[in-house]
């Protein structure tokens, strides 16, 4: 397997060409096996993956504690490779409902204190608010992260799901290493304004949702039954005619993958890798089997003919349905 590393922006840490998103090990996509999740984190580190992503609100702290256990039980040499990215700010109630975003400086410090404890680390490598707080200027939120950097509790400022104007304001406040945002063959909105802005400012991009929550993995079937708590059970792209349309796109992509002797997931991840060395795809593997498949994308070379065929099979804006239900779409930065 090819090993590649990339910088998360001019000011960011050097990370592997793929990152591991740990959210699905705790929440939103059905039951996960704790032992297998930890083994998957260890396997990722052993394979050279360095970037591990979590959020303090993923299953109300469960994901951070799971990742903390995985780091604590990993061999020291592997543990030392890990770069931990944490999202904060999302507010939840005991029933698991979402109740807003808090980006106040006092809240930033509070969230960080709990994350450091749950993760069992003395610093967080990349710290970012999960969504823009519409009631708090981004300068205040980023300024609070910068203060945590001065005290040694955080290494780098990150952003998540914000527009070009917010990115520029944040970068004018403190050096920003990375923007985490959804980017895949069927989610390409960042190409118009956001990606040009990050490249102008030397900010790296961590692309999540590269398989669109399994939709373009090649493993999702039309008749799949989902648990009530599974995000996909109410995600617009997985409903009715939208699902049928989107899986037709997957079948068109499958033909190209088969011609190259790779899987659909591998060609979808390889496409994101082809978009630039400043983009690190975040894969949400919950098992070692899926991790191995994802890592195989590093060995998939796409030439101009391949890319043209992929564009024809899955044109920009070809997906049916929004990325999130309307209530969650409203939480995204209004500039988007």
N, C-alpha and C positions, 0 to 999 in steps of 0.2 A: 504493500500500500504506500502511496506517495504521502510524504509528510510536508506540509506547507505551513508557514507562519505569516502573520500579517500584523501590522500596527493598527490599533484603534485610533486613528487620527494622528496628527503630528505630536500631540501631547499625551497620547494614550499608551497603554501597555502593549507589549508584543504578545500576541495570542495566536493560537492555532487557527488554521483556515476554516475550521468548523467549531462551533460552540455547542454546548449541551444545555437545552432548556429543561429545567426540572419540574415545572409546574404540573405536568400531567401525572407525575409520580404521587401527587397528593390530592388533586382536585380536577373537576370539570370534565373528565373524559372516562368516567366509570372507575371501577375498582382497579387498584394497582397492588402488586405484591411488594411489600416493603423490602424483603431480602433481595429480590431481583432488582429493585430500584437501586439499592446500595451497590449491588454487584455491577450494575450498569454504569454508575458513576465511576467505580474503580476501573472498569474496563475502558471507559473513555479516557481517563487519566493515563492509563497504561499505553493506550494507542496514540498518545501525544496531544489529546484535546486538553486545552488549558482553561478555556472560558466556561464557567458554570453559572447559569442564570437562575435566580429565584426572585420571590417577592414576599414581603412580610405578611401580606394578606392572602397568600395562597393557602387555603384551608386554615386560615387564622393562625399562622405561625407553624403549622405542621411541616410545611415544605422546608422552611429554614432549619427546623430541628432535624429533619431527615437528612438534609444536606450536611448539617453539622456532624451527624453520626457517621455519614459516609467519609467525610474528611478526617474525622478522628480515628477511624478504623483503617484508613488507607496507609500503605507503607509511607514512611516519612519522605522518601524521594519523590513519590507521586504527589503527596499532599503539598509539597513545596512548589509544585508546578501550577497549582490551582490559582486562578484569578476569579474571584467571586463578584458577580454583578447582582445588585439588589435593587428592586423597585419598592417604593414606599408611597404612602399618601392615601391609598384607598381606604375608606371607612366602611365597616361592616357591623351588623348587629348579631346578637346571639343566634338568630334564625338563619344567618348566612346571607341576609339581604345586603345590597349595596346602598350606601347612604351618602355618597359624595366623596370629595377629595379635600385633603387638608395639606396645604403647602406653606403654612405659617412657619417662621423660623423656629419657634418653640416646639412645634410639632415635629419638624425635621430632626431636631436634637433628640426628642423623645423616641421617635421611631428608630433612629440609629442606635440608641442605647439598648433597646430591646433586641434588635437584629444582631448586634455584636454578641449579646448573651446567648441567644438561641443558636447562632452559628458556631459559637465557641472560638471566635477569632479575635485578634486584637485590632484588625482593621478591615474595611471593606474596600475592594479594589475599584469598583465603579458603582456610584450611588446616584440614583435618579428617581425623580417623582414619576409615578406611573402614568398620570394624566395631568394636564395643566389645571391648576386650581383657578377658576375664573375670578375668584375674589381676592387673590393674592398675586401681585406682580411677580413675574418669573425672576426678576432681579433679586427679590427678597429671598425666594426659595433657593436659588443658586448661590446667593451670598451666604446663606446658612451652611450649605454644603462646603463652600470654600473655607468657612471657619472650622469645620470639622477636619478639613484637609490640613489646615495650619496646626491643629492639635494632634494630628497623626492618626485619627480614627478612620479617615477615608483617604484614598489615593487619587481618585479622578472623578470629575463631574461628568455625569451622563444625563441624557434627556430621553424622553419616551413619547412617541405619538404627538409631536408638535409640528406646527407649520414653520415655513421659512422665516417669517418675521419674528416669531418667538425664538427660533434658533439664533438669529442675529443678535437679539437683545440679550439672550443668555451668554453668548460668546463675548459680548462687550463687557459683561460683568466679571466673568472668570473664564479661564481656559476650559473648553468643553472637549472631552476626549471622544465621545461617542453618542450617536443617536440610535436608540432601539425603535424599530418601526416595522410594520408588516410589509413584506415585499416578497412576491412570488410571481410565477407566470400569470396567475389570475388576479393578482393585486399589485398593480403597477403605477398607482397614483403618485408615488414619490418621484417619478421620473420627470414630471413637469417642472416643479419648482423646488422641491425639498432636496433632491439629490444634487442639483446644481449648487444650492446654497451650502450644503455640507462640504462639497468638493472645493468650493471657493475658500471656505474657512479652514480646510484641513481637518475636518471632523470625520471620524470613521462611522460606519453604519453597521449595526448588528441587525440582521434581517430575521425577524421571527415569522412564523406561519409559512415557511417556505414550501410546506406540503399542504397548506391551507387546512390545518387540523385533520389531516389524513384524507381529505377530499381528493387530492391529486397524487396520492401515494401509490395508486395502483392496487391497493388492498381493500378499498371501500366498495361495498356492494349495494345495489339498489334496495335490497330487501333487508338490510341490516336493522336489527332491533336495538334501540338505545335505552339506557336507563333514564329515568325521569330527570336526574340531576346532571346528565351529560349535556354540556354546552350545545352540542350539535343537534339535540332534540328540539331546540328553538332557534337555531342559527338559520337565517334566511337562505343561505346557499345550500342547505341540506333539506329543504322542504319541497315536496311535490314536483311541479314542473321544473323548478330551479335545479333540483337535484338531478333530474333526468338530463337536462341540458348540460349541466356541468360534467356529469359522468360520460356524456358523449365526447366532450373535449378530452377527457382522460383516455378514452379509447383511441382517439386520433393520435394522442401522444404515445400511447402504447406501441403503435405500429412503428414509430421512429425508434423507440427504445429497443424493440425486438430486432430491428435491422442492425443496431449497434451492439447487440448482445448484452444489454444492460437492463435494469429494471426501470419502471416508470419513476419510482422515487429517486433513483440515482440520476436520471436525466433531468428531472425537475430541480434537484439540488445543484447539479452541474451547471444548469442554466443560470442560477443565481450566482454561482461562483464565477461564471464567465462575465458578469457585469462589471467587475473591477476588483482590484486588489484591496480597495478600501471597504469592501463589503464582506462581512463574516456571517454566513448562514447559521442560524441557531436551529438545531434539530431537536425535536421533542421526543426522542426515543425513550421508551419506558422499559425496554428489555434489551439484553445483549444482542439478540438476533436482529432487532430493528436497528440498533446502533451499528452493527457490522455492515448492514445493507447501506446505511447512510454514509458511512466512511468510505464505502466503495465509490462514491461520487467523486472523490479526490483523484481517482484514476481515469475518469471519463473526460476525454478531450473532445471538445466541440469545435469543428471548423466552420467556416462561413456557410457551407452548404447545409450542415446540421442546423445551424442557428436559423437559417432561412426557412427550413422545413418546420422547425418548432414554431416560429412566428406564424407560419401559414396554418398550422394545426390549432394553435391557441393564440389568436390575435390579442393584442392589448384590448382591454375592456370587453373581452368575450364572455366573462363569467356572468351568470344570472344570480341576482340577489346581492344585498349589501354584506359587508364583512361581519357586521354585528346587528342585533336587533335595534330598532329605532332608538330605544331609551339609552342604549350604550353608545350608539353612534353620536348621540347628543353630548356625550362626555368628551369627545375628541376636540382638540383645539379647533376653535371656530374658523381659524385661518385655513384649515384643511378642507 
